Amino acid sequence: MAEETVGTLAELYLGNLLYALELAALALEREEKPTDAGFYRGIARKLAEARGREVGAG
Protein backbone atom coordinates (compact mmCIF):
# COMPACT_ATOMS: atom_id res chain seq x y z
CA MET A 1 0.00 0.00 0.00
CA ALA A 2 1.21 3.50 -0.81
CA GLU A 3 2.41 5.72 1.99
CA GLU A 4 -0.45 7.55 3.68
CA THR A 5 0.01 11.29 3.43
CA VAL A 6 -2.35 14.15 4.13
CA GLY A 7 -2.82 14.55 0.38
CA THR A 8 -3.62 10.93 -0.35
CA LEU A 9 -6.01 10.68 2.59
CA ALA A 10 -7.72 13.96 1.66
CA GLU A 11 -8.14 12.72 -1.90
CA LEU A 12 -9.53 9.39 -0.72
CA TYR A 13 -12.02 10.99 1.68
CA LEU A 14 -12.76 14.21 -0.22
CA GLY A 15 -16.50 13.59 -0.46
CA ASN A 16 -16.72 12.92 3.27
CA LEU A 17 -14.69 16.03 4.03
CA LEU A 18 -16.87 18.23 1.82
CA TYR A 19 -19.98 16.84 3.50
CA ALA A 20 -18.57 17.51 6.97
CA LEU A 21 -17.58 21.05 6.01
CA GLU A 22 -21.12 21.72 4.78
CA LEU A 23 -22.58 20.31 8.02
CA ALA A 24 -20.31 22.65 9.96
CA ALA A 25 -21.43 25.58 7.82
CA LEU A 26 -25.10 24.73 8.35
CA ALA A 27 -24.59 24.51 12.11
CA LEU A 28 -22.85 27.87 12.12
CA GLU A 29 -25.70 29.41 10.15
CA ARG A 30 -28.14 28.11 12.79
CA GLU A 31 -25.95 29.83 15.38
CA GLU A 32 -26.26 33.02 13.31
CA LYS A 33 -22.58 33.06 12.38
CA PRO A 34 -22.70 33.58 8.62
CA THR A 35 -19.09 34.74 8.36
CA ASP A 36 -17.84 31.56 9.99
CA ALA A 37 -20.17 29.46 7.80
CA GLY A 38 -18.77 31.20 4.73
CA PHE A 39 -15.24 30.42 5.86
CA TYR A 40 -15.95 26.68 5.93
CA ARG A 41 -17.80 26.82 2.63
CA GLY A 42 -14.80 28.63 1.18
CA ILE A 43 -12.52 25.79 2.24
CA ALA A 44 -14.91 23.28 0.65
CA ARG A 45 -15.07 25.31 -2.56
CA LYS A 46 -11.26 25.47 -2.80
CA LEU A 47 -10.97 21.70 -2.28
CA ALA A 48 -13.67 20.96 -4.86
CA GLU A 49 -12.16 23.34 -7.41
CA ALA A 50 -8.69 21.85 -6.93
CA ARG A 51 -10.11 18.36 -7.46
CA GLY A 52 -11.92 19.54 -10.58
CA ARG A 53 -8.69 20.97 -12.01
CA GLU A 54 -6.89 17.74 -11.18
CA VAL A 55 -9.50 15.57 -12.89
CA GLY A 56 -9.72 17.92 -15.87
CA ALA A 57 -5.95 17.82 -16.40
CA GLY A 58 -5.74 14.03 -16.07
C-alpha positions in Angstrom: 0.0 0.0 0.0 1.2 3.5 -0.8 2.4 5.7 2.0 -0.4 7.6 3.7 0.0 11.3 3.4 -2.3 14.1 4.1 -2.8 14.5 0.4 -3.6 10.9 -0.4 -6.0 10.7 2.6 -7.7 14.0 1.7 -8.1 12.7 -1.9 -9.5 9.4 -0.7 -12.0 11.0 1.7 -12.8 14.2 -0.2 -16.5 13.6 -0.5 -16.7 12.9 3.3 -14.7 16.0 4.0 -16.9 18.2 1.8 -20.0 16.8 3.5 -18.6 17.5 7.0 -17.6 21.0 6.0 -21.1 21.7 4.8 -22.6 20.3 8.0 -20.3 22.6 10.0 -21.4 25.6 7.8 -25.1 24.7 8.3 -24.6 24.5 12.1 -22.8 27.9 12.1 -25.7 29.4 10.2 -28.1 28.1 12.8 -25.9 29.8 15.4 -26.3 33.0 13.3 -22.6 33.1 12.4 -22.7 33.6 8.6 -19.1 34.7 8.4 -17.8 31.6 10.0 -20.2 29.5 7.8 -18.8 31.2 4.7 -15.2 30.4 5.9 -15.9 26.7 5.9 -17.8 26.8 2.6 -14.8 28.6 1.2 -12.5 25.8 2.2 -14.9 23.3 0.7 -15.1 25.3 -2.6 -11.3 25.5 -2.8 -11.0 21.7 -2.3 -13.7 21.0 -4.9 -12.2 23.3 -7.4 -8.7 21.9 -6.9 -10.1 18.4 -7.5 -11.9 19.5 -10.6 -8.7 21.0 -12.0 -6.9 17.7 -11.2 -9.5 15.6 -12.9 -9.7 17.9 -15.9 -5.9 17.8 -16.4 -5.7 14.0 -16.1 
